[in-house]
Amino acid sequence: MSDFNLVDPRGWEYDLQSVYTAYLGHFQLHGIPWYERSWGVFFESFEEFLTFSWPVITITDCWTGKAHIVTRMTSIGAFLKMIKTRFGDTLTMVDNILRVQPFETSQRHMRTISDYASYKKLHSTLPAAVLAALKARVRSGEPKAIREIWDSKDKTFLAVSFESSERNPSTCLEWGFAAARCSYLDAVGVWPPDPEANYRRGHYIVTEYADKVHNKHRPNFPWAYSFGDSQQIPKSKLSQVIQAVISGMISPDSETLPNSLVILIHEATGDLRRLEEMKIKLPHNVLILDTAAYERKLFASGQRGPMKDPNGNPHTQESVLSLTNMLQSQGVDVQCIMQNAGNHAFMCLLGFQLLIDQENTKIPIIRGGNAIPAMMRSGSRSSGGILTPTIAFSPSLPIPMMTPYGIMPASSPMIFPGLSPDLFMDRDSNSSSRRGSGNFPNIPTGDYTRRASTLSPIAQFPSRKDSDGDQDVTARINGLRIASA
């Protein structure tokens, strides 16, 4: 191989070996005795055909995903011109050559092949080209490529999520993951995965920052994990635990084969950067799947149907749905707090499975879970308000309200029935905008506040011994909204 140059892949679309095969078929179809012609030496074997010196590049087909060694139409024309000039015979251009539509858009290395040894060497690089293209296709959200890896049932889909400090983004406050080990589930006869029973999940809170670091613009809720028990872990051990979890799911690195691990994110490249900063070792053949990009490609191809945003405007191909709004567009009543790394990871995996197999996916019952008792154990949980460890609130502070999603401080935005708990503050958004794919219910108007009396807030309720035995303080203040005077 020689003449190592970079070229634009456009126009390089004719499989080189198929050029040789197409002409042999043409000769046979029309009864041309090529073996008696002086130029027939070029068709005695594919190796002899290569002696013309063909400029080629390697590309992958955008539909099949297979790799090919291709040349240009101008090179085929030059070959036919050589036959006419040197031997005086005219060969027509055949129309049954295999044409490949390049997936690659960036420049490719051009090589000149003049013998079979060079062709064989270049051919050995095709599996690596297939892997590189597959990684790019999956990362861009191509539905066909993603459908193929899902249907193979031999991958592990791992959703990861970090919650970091706003003041210092390198400070990790918590980490959550959820995984569906499809190869194992298929082996035991379970398909598709049942999110409630088959997702392996976990949530880790960094001990040094628990109840000490609170985000102001996008509050964090470390004690609101809804799918199991949270674990506290020293920050010095977090990377070790993450590496151990991932190591149990990956296959060996390879230049030609994709890894068994597929990492899921939802427009959260910061989570990938965090893995790099923590020096988590990921094989280069691991596939990265962005569920936001996948949803956009599905919508663009008409597989999601027409949708509208909260303002009633048509959902466009350029629109990006937050994870909460993507789930709501799939009929999921999101009742957990998404500013929790464990909840976000679980819901990201669930959202992906619904996108790819909604008919057969069981939607688990999603509640606030242990959010209320967990928050009540904590002295405080965000800068949005102060919660004391008990229900005895100071008369000088607004009384938090009880919601189906946990305790919300009076200074936090109101949550109305039927709205996502993350409507006011989505995990994937830095603003309070209501992005989405479905129509949100109208927020009722009117005076929904009650002025605080001069009495202590706790004195406004009857004592426990005078109330019904089945009621407690939480039940009696549930739904009460009080604004400071």
N, C-alpha and C positions, 0 to 999 in steps of 0.2 A: 504494500500500500504506500502511496505517495501523494504529493499535492494535497497536503493537509490544510484545508481552508474552511472558513465559516461561510455558510450560505443560508439564505432564506428558504424555509421548507416549502413555500408555495410553488407549485409547479412540479415538485418532485413527488410523483404519485403513481409511477408504473413499476410494479414489482419486477425486479430484474429477471428472476428465474422464469416468471410467467411470460416474459417476452420471448425467450427461447422456446418454451412449450407452445405458445400460441402459433409461432411460425411452423413448427413441426406439424401441428394440427392442420394448419392452412395447406401445407404441402400434401398431406394425406387426403384432405377433403377434395382438392382440385387435381389430384393425380400428378403432381409435379415431381419428377425423378431428381430430387435435389442431390442425391448421392452420385449422379452422373455429371453434375455441373462442377465447373472449376471452383466456384465459391462454396461448394458443399462441405469443404473441410471445416468451415465455421459451425456446422450443425452436426458434426460427427459425435460430439459430446458437449455437455455444458461447459466442461473445462476448456474445450477449444473455442467455444462461443465467447468465453471471457477474455481471450487473447486480443480482442479488439481494443481493450482498455476502456472500461466503462466507469464514468464518474457516478458515484453513488453516495447516498446518506441512509441512515437508519431512522425510521419513524414508526409510530404506532397508529393503527387505524382508530379513528375517533368513535367508531361504532362497535367494532369487535374487540378492541383493546389489544389485538395481536400486533407483534412487531414485524416489520418488513425491511428488506434492503431494496431501495427504490432508485430509479433513475428518471431522467426527464424525457419528454417527447423530442426535444432537440437532439438529444444523444441518440435516440432511435433513428431519427432522420439522418444523422451523420453516418450511422452504420449503413443505412440503405444507400446513401450517396457514395460511400466507399465501395459497395458492391457494384454499383453502376460504373463508377470511374475506373476501378481496377479490372473488373471482369466483363463489363459491357452489358450486363443483364439488369433488368429493372424488377425490383421486388415491391409489391404494393404494401401499403400500410394496413395491417390487420386490425380488427376492431374487438377482438376477444381477449385482449391483455387485461390482466387483473389490475384495476385501478384502486388506489388507496387514498382515502381522505386523511391528511395528517392531523393528528390531535395536537401536536406540538406547534407552537407559534414562534418560539424563539429560534435564533440561528442554530444550525446544526453543522457538525463537522463533515466536510466532504472528503471522500477518499477515492482514489482511482484504483479499480480492481482489474488486474490483467492476468491473474492465474488463480487456480482453485485454492491454493494454500492461503492466499490473502482473503478470498471469499469465506473460507472456513473459519479463519480467525475472526473476521468481522461477524459472521453468523453466531459465533459463541457469545457475543455481547448482547444478543437480542433479548434474553431473559431479563437482564439488568434494565434494558430500555422499557420492557413491559412493566417492571416493578416501579420505575421512576414515573411512568405515565399513570399507573394505578394510584400511586400516592397523590399525584396532582389531581386526578379525576375525583377521588374521594374527598379530598380537601375542598375542592370547588363545589361539592354537593351534587355531582352528576347522578341522577336517579338510577340509571342503568347499572353503573358500577357499584353503587351502594346496595342495590337489590341483589346483585350477584354475590357479594360477600355475605349478605344476610342469609340468602338461600343456601349458601355452602354449609351453614350450620357448624363450622369449625373454628369460629372466632369467639373471642371474649370481648364484649363491649363494656368499657370502663369509663364511667363519667366521673370527673374529678372537679372539685370546687374549693377555692380558698376564700376566706374573708380576711382582709388586710386592714391595717391602720391607715386612716386618711392622712394623718400627719407624716407617717413614714411608711410608704407602700411596701417596703421590704420587710416590714414587721408582720408576720403571719399570726393572726389571732385564732384561727380555727381551720380545720381541713375536713372535708367530707368526701365520700366516694360511694358509688353504687355500681355493681357489675352484674352482667348476665353472661354466664359461662355456657355458651350455646353448645359447644362440643360435648360437655358433660351432660347437659340436659337432654340433648338428642340421643346420647348413648343410653340413658335411663328411660327413654320413651316419653319425655315431656317436651312438647313443642306446640305453640310458641311459649316462651317463658311467662310464668304467672308472676307479675311484679310483687305481689304481696308475699308469696311463698318462695320464689326463686331468685329474687335479687339479693345478692350479697351486698351488705351496706355497712357503713360505719361513720362515726362522727367523733372527731378529736378536738378538744379545746386546749389551747396552750395555757398551762397553769399560771405562768408568770403574768399573763394579760387578762385572765378571767376576772370580770367585774372591775377591772382597773382601766382598761382602754376602751373608750366609747366613741364611735364615729358620730359626727354632728350632722353632716348633710345626708348620709345614708346610714342610719343607725344599724348597728349589728345586734343580733339576738342569739347569743351563743347557747342560751338555755331553752331554746324553742324547738329542739329537734323532735320531729314527729314520728320517726320510724324506728325507734329503738332507744337505747340508753347512750348518752354521751359519755365519753371518757376524757379525763383530764390527763395531760401528758406534758412533761417538761419540754421546753423549746429545744433543748439540746438533743432530745430523742425523736423529735418529730420526723426529721428527714430519714432517720433509720427505720421508723415504722412505715413511712410511705414507700421507701425502697423495698421493704419486705413484702408489702401488699402487692406491689407491681411485679416483683420478681416471681411471685407465685402464679402469675398469669401470662408471662411472656414466653415466647419460644426463642431459640438461638437466632442470632443475627445472621443475615444472609444477603448476598449481593443479587440474588435472583428470585427469591421467594418472599412474599409478604409475611409479616409476623402474625402470630395468632392473636395478638392484642390490637384492638382498635380503641383509641382514646376519643371520648366524646367531649365536646365543649359546645357552648352556645354563645357565639360571638364574644368569647372570653379569652383572648390571646394572652391576657395577663396571667391566667392560670398556667399556661405553658411556660411563660417566662419565669414564673415562680419555681417550677420544677427545675429549670436550668440553673437558677440562682442557688437552689438547694443541692445542686450537683446530683440530681436523681438520674441514674443511668438508664437511658432509653435506647434500644437498638435503632439503627437508622432506618430499618425496614418496618417500623411501627406505623400504622395508618392513623391519621388524624381526621376526625369527622366533625365538621361544624354543623350542628343541627339547624342553625339560622340560615346558612347557605343552602342546605338541603331543602328547607321549607320554601325558600325563594325559587329554587329550580323547579320544585313540584308545582308551585303556583304558576310560574312562567309557562310550564308545559301543559297547563290546564287540568292537572290532576287533583287540584284542591277546590276547583269551582270558584265562582265569584264571591268576593267578600267585601265588606265595608269597614271603614275605620270608625271610631267613636263619633266623628262629626258627620257621618253619613256619606263620606266621599268614597269612591271605589278604591279598593286596595290595589296598589300598583306593584309592578315587578321590582321596583327600587325600594319599596318599603321593607323595613326590617322589624319583624315582630319580636318583642321581648319574650322571654321564656314563659312568663305568666300569661301573656296574651295569646301566645301560640297554643298553650294548653287549653285556654278558654275557648279558642276557636275549634278545638277538638272535642268539646263537650265536657271538659274536666272542671269540676267545681273546686278551684284551688282554695283549700281551707287552711293551708299551712303557711308559715312565714318564710318567704323566700330569701330574706337576708340572713339565712342560716346556711352554712356550707353543706351540711348533711342533707337538708331538705332540697337545696338547689341541685345537688348531684343526683338525688333520687328522681326528682321531677324531670331533669334533663334526660335521663335514660328512659323514663316513662314516655316523655314527649317524642323521643326518637322512635320508640317501638310503635306508638300510635300512628306516626307518620307513615311507617312502612307496612304496618299490618293492623289497622284500626279494628277491622271486623272481628279478629280473633284475640284481641288483647283485652284482658280483664282489667278494668279500672279499679284500683283499690279504694277503700273508704279512706279519704284524706281528711283528717281533722287536725286541730291544734295539738291533739295528743297530750303530752306531758308539759306543754308550754306554760300553763297557768301555775301548777304547783312548782315547776322548776324556777319560774321567774320570782315566785313568792319566797323561794329560798335565798334568792340573791338580794343583796342590799340595793343594787342598782344595776341597770342593764343598758342604758343609753343616755346620751346627753339630752334626749327629748323630754325628760322628766325624771323625778326622783321617786323611787319606790322604797319604802322602809320595809324591813323584814316581816313586819306584821301588818294587820289591817287597821291598826290605830294610827290614823293620819294626823299630821300636825294641823291645827286650825288655820295656820297661816299659808298652807299649801293647797293647791287645787286637788280635788279628789279624783284619782284615776277611775276610769270606767271599765267595767268588765264586758268583754266581747267574746264571741265564740272562738276568737283567735288568741285570747290571752288578755293580759292587763295592758291597757293603753293609757298613758298619762294624759291628763286633760289638755296639756299644751300640744299634744300630737294631733295631726289631722283626723277628722272624724271618719269612722268606717261605717257605712250604711249597709243594711241587710242586702244580700245578693251581690255585693261587690267583692272583688278579690281583695284580700288583706294587703296585697302589694300594689293596689291601684295607685295609692298615694306615693309610693316609694318603691319602684320596681328594682329588683336585684340587678337588672341589666341596664338600668338607666340612671343617670346622675340628676335627672330632673323629676318633677312631679307631673309630667305630662301623661295623658292617658292614651298611650299608643295601644292599638289592638286591632283585631280582625272582626270582632263582633260588636253589636250595639249594646252599650252599657245602659242599665236602667237609669231613668232620670233621678237625679238627687232631689229628694223632697225639699220644699221650701217651708219657711215658717219659723216660729220661735221654738227652737229645740233646746234652749238653755233654761236652767233654773238658777235664780240668784241664790247665793249662799246666805243663810240666815246668820244672825249674830251668835247663834249657838255653835258650839263645837260640832264639827261634822259628825263625829261619832255619837253625839248626844241626840242627833236627829233620828236615830233608829232606836226602837225599843230594845231593852236588854234581852240577852239570849234566853233568860229564864221566863220572860213574859211572852215569848214568841212560840210559834208552832215548833214542835220538837224536830220536825223534818227540815226546818229551814236553818241556814247558817248565814253568817255575815256575807259570804260571797253571793249567795242567792238573793239576799235582800237588797244588795246594791247593784245587782245585775241590771244593766240597761240605764242606770241613773246617769244623767249628764249634768254636771254642775260647772258653771263658769264663775270665775272669781268676780266678786262685786267690783 
